[in-house]
Amino acid sequence: MPFTEEEILKQLDLAFKGVPNEYYPEGTPGDIKYNFPLDLEHGYCVTAGSKIHLYADKTRWAIVCEKSGYQNRGGDAEIELDYFGNCVSYPIDKYPERDYISNASNLVLISGEEYHRICNNEGTDYENFELISPSASEVNIRGKKIKIEHDLSKYTSLGIIPREDDNPKRLIGFGDLVRYINETDPSAISATEKEIKEHIPADLPKLMTIDKFHFESVYDKKNLPGTLETYQLIAKVLVARDTSLWKPTLKPNNHWSNWSSGNL
């Protein structure tokens, strides 16, 4: 059956409210189900990059929101992919007691072990916490070696300001590095098309990727996606399968510098 703009916006509204939609697998009574919206302000993630991928044919549609950043509680850098649509194969984590079903898939960019390898270890515990050693020359990101830039001026010119507290040597932080790479080599911390399509049909045509868009805080409960221009336009593009309908009037603000994140 053809889908409608109303159906798309309804599913996005449900994710905003944290309510699973009718396309989630039924599971068992003890299963836990999560439905996440795109969140550029999360306290556990120092956000770096964000974009939205759109897919559709006559009967199927999918939106995949991509966010990269440093996970300050998990201790690694990751990509989070949040899926919405009528053809999503929802990620399921299986445990003996219950399954955890969600619309989110996480891909490790810089492992905790790799951060430990490049971490500063020449000061107090606080001076070493989430700071990169000045002698570390490169970081391994998914098997690719990327040069670590230590010139502070190159960070500050991009609006990346390393922390001042317990950082007398003005070292680069774990989150600073991910943001710098996002500004200088974004493909290094972006999901591949194969990774994005892991939870949607392989033959579903891609319409476009939106790198710049207007975002509204998910912590203001008045900001239902169905009422916002960005998502209304996305719904129109998907239903018509016409990328020329992406004509936003609101200024793009999804860049990490416009949002406070990773503060918990």
N, C-alpha and C positions, 0 to 999 in steps of 0.2 A: 504494500500500500504506500502511496506517496505520503511524505511527512509534511508537517506544517511549521511555520514560524512559532506558533503557539506551543507546539510540542517541544521544540528546542528550548525555548525560554523557560518552559515549565521544568525541564530537567536541570537547567542551570540554576533555577530558583531552589530546587530541592537540594542541590549540592551546597548552595549558600546556607541553607538551613541545617545541613548535615543529615538529611533524610535520604536513605537509599531509594532509588526509583524502581519502577516495575520491571526493568530489564535485569536487575540483579538476580543471581541464582538463588533459588529458594533456600537451600542449605538445610540446617537442622535448627531446632529451637535454641540450642546453646551457642550457635555461631554469633560472632560479632561482626557487624557491617559498618563500614565507614564510607562517607561520601564527602570528598574534600573539594572546596573551590580553590581557584588560584589565589595564593596569599603572598603578597610581596612584603608583608610586615611581620612575618613569623618570628617570634622571639628566639627560637632554636636554630634559625638559619640566617647567616649573614648573606643576604641575597646579592647575587652578581648579575646574571643574565635572565631574561624572560622573553618568551615569544608564544604565539598561538598558531597552531597548524589546523587547517580545515580540509576535510575530506567529504566527498558525497558522490552518489549516483542517484538514479531515479527513486530508489526505495531505502537507501542506507545513508546515514550521516554520522560523522564523528568530529569532535573537537578535541584536540590534544594540547593542553597548556603545559609549556615547558619552563622550568625554573632551575637555575644552577646556583650553587653557593656553598659556603662552609657550614657544616652542621656542628654547632658548638656543644651540643650534648652528645652526639654520636662520635665526634672526634675525627670525622672525615669530610671530604668535599664530595658533593653528590649532585646529580641531576634528578629532579622530581618531575615525573610525567603524570598529569591528571587527565583522566579520560572521561568523556561525556559522549553519549550517542545511543543509537538503537541497535548497534551491532558490536558492542564492546565485549571482549572476553575478559571479565574482571579478574584481576590478580587475586589468588587465594593462597594464603599461608596456612598450611595444615599442621595441626598439633593434636596429640592424643585426646585432649579434653574438648577442643573445639577448633573450628576453622575461623580465620580472620579474612574477611572479604572486603576489598576496597576498590576504589577507582584510581589508586595511585601506585606507580611503579618507580622504584628508586635505583639509580645506576651510580656506582662509585666512580668518582673521578680521581681523587687522591685518597689513598687508603690511610687509615690510622697509623699503620706501620711505616708508611712513607713519610707522614708528618713527623713521626718519632725520629726517623733517620735524619731529617733536615732541621729538627728543632734545636734552638739555642740551649746550651747546657753549661754556660760559663758564668752564671750569675746565681742569684737567690732563686728559690722556687717560683716566686712571683715574676721575676725577671725572665724566667725561662718559659713561663706559661703562654702557649699559643704564639710564640715568637720564633722567627726563623734565624738560624745561625748565619752570621755574616760569611762564614766559610763554605756554606752550601751553595754550589754552583748551578745545580739543576734539579728539577723535580720530575718524577715519573708520573705521567698522566695517562692511564690506560695503555701502558706499554710504550709511550712516546716520551722522550726526554725533552723537557722544555727548560730553557735558560731561566734562572732566577735573577731578576733585576734587583740590585740593591741600592741604586741611586734614588735617594728619597725624593729628589726634586721631580723625578719622572712620575712618581706616585701622586705627589701633591698637585702637579699640573693637571692631573685627571680628577682631582677632587678626592683622592684617596688619602686620608690623613691617619697614619698609624697612631695608636693610643699613646698617651703621654704618661699615664700612671704606671709605675713600676717598669719603665722602659727608658732608662737613662741613656742608652746607646742609640735610641730611636731606630729600633729594629723593625723589620716588616712583619706584620702579623699574618696568621694563617688565612684569615678572611681577606686581608689586603691583597694577598697574592692571587687569590681566585678572581677578585675584582680587576686587578691589573691585567690578568690574562684575558678576561672578558673584554677589556678595552683594546687590547693590542693584538690578540690572536683568538677571537671568539670561537672559531671552528674547533679549537682544541678542547673546549669545554661544552660543546654542543652535542646533542644526541644525533646519531645517524638515522637515516630514513628507516633502516632495518630495525633499529631499536624502537623508534617511534611506533612502527606498525606491528610490534610484537603482540599487542592486545586488540588490534582491529584487523579486518580481513586484508590479506595481502593484495587482493585485486581491487580494493576500494580506491578510486582515483583521488589524487591530491589536487586541491584547487589552489591553495596558496599558503604561504607562511607570512604572518603578520609580526614584524619585528618591533614596530612602534605603535602604541595604542594608548588610549586614555583609560586609566584604571581608577577605581574607587575602592576605598577601604572596605574589607569584608567585616570589620569590627563595628561598623555603623549599620545597624539592622535596617535602616531605611534604604540601603543600597541594593535592593533586590536586582539581580541581573536583568530581569524582564523589563525593568524601568530604565535601564541604562543604554545610552546610544551605542556603545561599543558592541554589546551583545545583541542588540536589536539589528544592527547592520550585519553582524556575523550570521544571524538567522536568515536574513534576506539573501545573503550570498549563498548559503547552503541550499536553500529551497530552490532558488533560481539557477544555481550552479553557474553564477555569473560574477566574476571577481570585480567587474567594473562598478558593482553596487557598493563596494567598499569606498565610501566617500565621507569619512568622518569630518565633523565640524569642530570637535573638541581637540585641544592641543595634546599631543602624546606626552605622557608623564610616567611611563612604566620603567624608566631608567632607575636603577637602585638609589641614585643620589636624591631622589624625591621621596624616599620612604625610609623610615627608621626600622631596622631589623636586627636580629641576633643579639638582643639585649638581655636575655634571660639566662 
